[in-house]
Amino acid sequence: MKTHHQISKAKAWQILIALSVTLFIAPTVAADVLTYYTVRHWEGYGFSRASTLEWREQGFGLNEAKIWRAAAFDPHRAYYWKKDGFTGYDAKPWKDAGLDSREAKHWRNSAFEPKDATEWKSAGFDITEARNWKSAGFTPAEATRWRTAFSAFRAKELRDSGISLDAAKRRQNEGGR
């Protein structure tokens, strides 16, 4: 025998309200409380409410945000540097050298330090040229002089043979190799 239970409208509303509180309002309040206490904790380290929310929105925890902030990065820039494989510690010298994260990533992946990268860039070399000349044993200043007449490979051959740049140019002008 089947029995049908009927729920009064008042009881149905009570159940609906209880479900609403449980499923929607309680989690929202819990998230707000968590945010409040997180912000308070970060404020103890000198972060404002807005700054805390920005750092967290970019995916940073407190300790990591402290490192990036100490390296003079805002959350937005730190996000891109981190995305390109840098930490707050190793990004700062590259940023201080005037490179953006993508450019720094390429120079670093080619085994250059920030100071070297800026020297080669200032001398007018792209990463590929700089890598070739550096692997041939030339400084940016030396490479600048030699590349007016020779490739990095040829300049290395000549220099390793004890031939100066001036002598190599004379030989070249006279038709010699």
N, C-alpha and C positions, 0 to 999 in steps of 0.2 A: 504494500500500500504506500503510495507516494503522499508526502505531505509538502505543501507549499508554504513557505514562510514569507510573509509579506512584511516589508520594512516600511515604517512610516516615513513620510516626507522629512520630518524633523530628524529622524535617525539617519536617513540617507544624507542629509546635509552635514550632520556631525561626522559621518564617515568621510565624506568628500573633503571637509575642512581638515580632518586629521590626516588624510592622505596628502593634501596640499602642503600642509605644514611639514610632514615627514619627507616628502619627495622634492619640494621646491624651496620652501622658506628656510628650513633648517640648514641645508647645505649652503645656501647663500649667506646666511648669518654666520655659519662656521667659517666660510671663506673670508668674510669681512673681519671676523675676529682674528683669524690667522694673519691677514694682511696688516691689521692694526698692530699686533704684537711683533710682526716682522719689521714693520716700519720703525717701531719703538726701539727694537734691538739695533737696527742699522743706524738710527739717530745717535746711538751711543758711540758710533765710530765716525760721526761727523757728516753723515749723509742726510739730506733733506728728504721729506716724504716723496716729492716729485722725483728726485734723483734715485731714490731706492726703487721706485716703481719702474723708472726707465731702465736701470741696470737689470732688474729682474725680467723685464719685458724682453731684453736682448739676450736673456739666458744665462746671466752671471749670478753666481752665488756671492755671498758677502766677502769671503777671503779673496776670491779672484777679482772682484770689483775693487777691493782695496789696493791690490797690486796694480791694476790698470790705472786707477785714479792717481796713485803715487807716481806713475810714469807719465802723467799729464794727458791721459786719454779720456774722452767723453764716452758714454756707453755706445753711441752709434759708431764712432770710429774704431773703438775697441772690438766691436762685433766683426768688422771687416778684417782687421788685422788677425784676430783669432781664427776667422774662417780661412785665412790664407796660411795658417799653420804657425803663427807666432804666439808667444806668451807676452805678458806685459813686460817681463824682464828683457827679453831679446828684441822686442819691437821698438823700444825707446831709442836705441842708438840709430836705427834705420830711419825712424821718424825725424830725429834730431839732425840727421844727415840730409833731410829734405826729400826723402823718397816716400811714395805712397806704398800701401801694402802690396799691391800687385807687382810693382816694379821691384820692391825690396825682395819679394819672394823669388823673382827670376834671378836677380843678382846673387842672392844667398844660395840658390840651387846651383849656381855656376861656381860655387866655392869662393865668393868674394865677401870680404868684410865691409861694413858700411863705409869706412874711410877709403878703402881701395875703390869701391864702386863709384863714389863721388869723384875721386881723382880721375878715373877712366872716363866717366861721363863728362866731366869738365874739360877733358882733353879732346872730346868729340868722338869717343868710341862707343859703339853700341855693345851689347853684352857679348855677342858672337865675336866681334873683332877684338874686344878686350880679352876674352878668354884665349883666343889664338895668340895674341901678342904676349900675354902673361905666361902662357904655357911655353912660349919660345924663350922666356927669361928676360923679357924687356919690361922696363918701367913705363908708365904713361908718357913721360918726357922723352925717353929714348924711342919709343914706338912712334911718337908723333914725328920725329925727325926721319926715321927710317921708312915709314910708310909712304912718304912722298915719292919714293922711287921703287920700293920693293914690298913684296908680300911678307908676312911674318915668317913663313917657312924659309923663303930665300934670304931674308935678313939674318936669320939664325945661322944658316949655312955660311954666309959670308963672315959674320962676326966670329963664329966658331973656328973659322979658318984663319983668324987673325987679321982680317981685312977691315979697315975702318970704313965708316960711311962715306967719307970724302973719296977714299981710294976706290970704293965700290962704284960710286957715281962716275968717277973718271973712267974706269974700265967700261962701264956701261955706255958712256958717251962715245968712247972710242970704238964701240962695236963689240967689245969683249963681253964675255959672260961673267 
